[in-house]
Amino acid sequence: MSKESFKNFVREKPYLADYVLKNNISWQQLYEIYDMYGESNDIWDCSVRALSKALDINWEAAYTLSA
């Protein structure tokens, strides 16, 4: 997944930028999740509250697996 495809993806889902701007997650973390799950994963289609919960859980699991 390229940076350009990630930028286009975020433009299509502006709530992700809001999530980053509110300091809930960094752009790097969001990109790594995007790279791990891809664009078509169901995680991107849920509500902001559900996404927040899913990202927190999935990010911790991803971090634990890579550490």
Helices and strands as residue ranges (DSSP letters): H 3-12, H 14-21, H 27-37, G 42-45, H 48-66
